[in-house]
Every structure is written in structure tokens, then in C-alpha cells.
């Protein structure tokens, strides 16, 4: 494009969409064992009484949970549900982050100066929309992380089998269990994360402390290209 340097050309919505999803997948690969440990700790004692749940705790702390899983189920157990997790990140983060700028432009009708209200609307919209799209992958991911390999058979043999089994036994709506609280949570989280980043970046640019190209994800915010 004439008059633009390569670094000045804003990325397309597709580039933002794929870039956000890819980055989230890389992060998920690194942190997935921690997420699995979190799920195991959260569901611990679910099938026990309140007294036995405390006395016979199998997992104690994040590190203890990881070590116990490796010892009793093998290292691969830390990545139970990874395929569904990556599917979730590619669909969830792509919408939540990758479409934020486009939705904000929609609410501001193309204006370069977005109000806080428009940013909050964009953040809550993409956060809620991301959950609506990715909820089935989140359900399958958590189900896989929750099932232990040691002792007893596994309910789900593969990611595809999990989708089919849940839909067959619990109905199609089973794949969207927990959607309402998840929508509320992620709408708030998305507003807190993206809108805060957006406002801080604008403040830094107005104070001439940094240029748009010096800030991560700088091309996602209009007015800095």
C-alpha cells in the first residue's frame, strides 16, 4: 500500500483472530498441568461425605496434586483433555481477544475515539460470545481432566467420543452446561483485562512515554497505526 510502511499497515480481522487463538494455544500447552491440578483439587471429595472428604484428601496443594497424579496415573495424566483444551483456546481466545477491536469499532461506528462505555460493551460482548461458542469444548476439557486413569474404566476414550457420549446421554444441552455463570464471569473478566489494557495504553501514548509499535498487541487498538 502506497504511503504505508510494513509496520504501519493494520492487521486484518483474520490475522487478529488467528493470532489470538494461536498465542492462547501456546500458553495452554505450557500451563495445562496446572489447570488439570486445579480441576482435581476443585472436584476432590465430590463423591465423599463432608467428613471423609477432609480426612481422606488425595491431593494436597498444587505441587502435591501434580506429583500424586504422575505417581498414580503417569505423566500423561497431566495432559488429560489437552485436545479439547486447545480447541477451546482456538475458539474462545480468538473470539474474546481477536474480535475485540472489530466489535469496538462497530460500537463506536468507526470513530477513532472510543468511550469507556463502548470499550466495556465490546469487552462484555466478545467475552460472552466466546463462551457461547466454546462452552462445549470447555465441558469436555473439564470432564477429561476430572476422570482418573487409575482404578476403574474411563468414561471417555477420546475427545470425539466425549462429545458424542455427553450429547447422547445428557442431551445436546449437556454440552452447554454451566453456560450462564461462565458467560457472566468471562464478560466481566474480558472487560477487566482488555479495557484496562486499552485505557493504560492510550494513557501511555498520550503522555508520549511509548510509541504504538513498542507495546504488545499494539495493532489491535485503533488510533495507533
Phi, psi and omega in degrees: 000133183290135177088356179244137168277165182302323182282348182270343183283120182293142178292151179284167179298326179294317179297317178297317182299308182289323180296317179296316181294318180295315179299319180294324178295319178297316178297322181293321178301321183283321188260001187301319177302324178293322179293319178297317178299321179299315181296316180298319179293323182291324184266359183300133179083007183299323183262009181248166175286166183298329180283311181295328182298326180277319185287324185252038182298128181276326182246137178225106179080164183295308181297319179297322179295315180297315181294320179295318179295318179296320183288320186266333184237350181096157183301328183294339181296336179293342181248023173300127179085012182298320181300313178295326178296319178290323175298319180296313182295319181295325179272320185285305183292327180300317179283312186299315183258313187296331182260359183303312183297317181295319179292324178296319177296325178297315181289331180268000180056039175085359180292143180284342182252103181266135177281165178298323179300318179294321179293319178296320177297316180296317180296315180291324179295309181291327178295315180291319180295322180298319179293316180302325181280319191261358185305317179302322179292325179292318178300313181295319179302311182293321179299318179294317181295330184281332185278129180270145179277331183280132176074103179091160181281161179269138182287322182247128183264338179203170181297314179298319179298324180295315178301314183294317183295315180297315180295322182286317186272332185242359182087162182301327180293343179298332179286345179248023177297137178080013184295315185301307178294328180291322177297313180299315181298311185285334174296318179291314181299317181295320177298314182297318184285300188286320181291320177298315177300315181301313183290319179295320180296316178301320180295319179294321181290320180293330179275001180058031178278333179210161175263163181301325183285349182273346185259139178298147181056027186297329183287351182278348183253120183298154177090000180241009183275000000 
